[in-house]
Every structure is written in structure tokens, then in C-alpha cells.
Amino acid sequence: MKPSRILILGGTGFTGPYQVRYALSRGHKVTTFNRGKTHPGELPAEVEQLVGDRNGKLDALKNRQWDVVIDNPTTLPAWVRDAAQLLKGNVDRYIFISTISVYGEVKQGVDESAPLEKYEGPDPYKETLEAMKASGYKTYGPLKALSEKEAEKWFPGKALIIRPGLIVGPRDETDRFTYWPVRIDRGGEVLAPGNLGRSESIEAAKCSPREIRMIRSSSSTHAIWRSGRFEWLKTMRPEFITQPARRSRSASA
């Protein structure tokens, strides 16, 4: 199968390095575009690294062509629009990594047909990451939903929207998942949430290869990805909550 020329927007943060290494192992040619500030010098030498910024510094993307674009970090619809103005007509496939958060408070059994969150703020094209964080991430899902629509508008029939669940693994800066196994491993009494049911997660090391394999897909659709299920009631049973304290291997690594 002929190797693809892949442009990864991002590529050095949480999931990007997994994408890069898997794509290279499959014989693809990889280019990354980012600010060059996150984990510099870690990517393999065969990766072409373009430096720029999604906030208006996109010149490195001009007059270039790729078979596939994978857009990892975008939360703001303006980021999709600005990059698309340079990439439209120069790429055959645009894969947008979205989130299950576009559904808001996810209920059991949600599928791709479920209604999306609605943005109710001012001009979404003037939103910033700082403002989103200041809102307590309340606009995160709605802005991602708008970014999906922006991708489909600029790349009709070529956009693939992937909505992963909770992605976990090394370099996850949110600490939403990793806190719990580390804390429980320390032992002692643990203050745990109530009956939250199941929280579905997917490992970054497994999610990223699937994203690369999807570049061969001819479909233009939305996909929810789930993997393992973390069950609060099972994990927080009394013998775990009250076990004697011991030093965490993860915390000391």
C-alpha cells in the first residue's frame, strides 16, 4: 500500500508522539506543525517539523500538499478556519480529533446521533483558550462542536470527526484518571465519589494507532471511540479504600 504524506497539527504533546511513531512504523511520511515549545527535540529525525502558531502564524503551511491532515489540539473554530484557508484544495483527508464532551453530560448509551452542546457565548471566532479556561471549561464542549462543523464546512466529504472518550496515559496533564490509581496505591483511607457508575476511557497508546489507520477509510462520518470501563463501585470496594498506607511506585517514579 502506498505510503501517505501526513501532516499532524500538534504532534509533540499527549497523543501526538504516539501518532508520529506509529505512522513512521507503517512507512508513512510525517510532517508536524507546532510552536516548537513542547518537548523539543524528541521526535525522530525523519519527521519534518514545521514551526508556527495556530494564532495567526501559519505561513509554514502555505503552498504545501499532503494526503492527510490530523488536527489534534484545536478547540477554537477560528483555528480550523484559519488553517483551512491554506489547506483547502491541498489535502485529500482532514481528520479532526474532537471529544465526547460535545455531548455535554454524557448519558449511558449515547451514540453519534445524540444532540450536541450549543454555544451560547459571544462571537465564537473571537474566543480564546484563556477565556475557555476562565469559564471553568464550560465552553469546551460547545466550542469543539463548532470546530467540528467548521471542519465539515471547509472539507465537505473529506472530514472525519473522531470523538474519543477519556484518553489516559503518560503526559496526561489533566490528572482526571491517573490521580485515582496513584492515590489508591498509596493506601490508607480514600475519599471517593459516590455512585457515578462507569467512566469509559481509552489509552493514548491504543487510540493514536487507530487514528492513523483511519486515514485509509473512505467514509466521512462521526465516530465515538470507547475502550476500557473504569467502574467506581468495583474499584473503590472497602478493602482498597482502607488498606494500609504504602509508598506509591507511580508517585516516586
Secondary structure, DSSP 8 states (H G I E B T S, - for coil): ----EEEEES-SSSSHHHHHHHHHHTT-EEEEEE-S-SSTT-S-TTSEEEE-BTTTB-GGGTT--EEEEEE-S--SHHHHHHHHHHHTTTEEEEEEE--GGGGSS--TT--TTS------SS-GGG--HHHHHHTTTTTHHHHHHHHHHHHHHHSTTTEEEEEE-EEESTT-TT-TTTHHHHHHHH-S-----S---EEEEEEHHHHHHHHHHGGG-----EEEE---EEEHHHHT-HHHHTS-----HHHH-
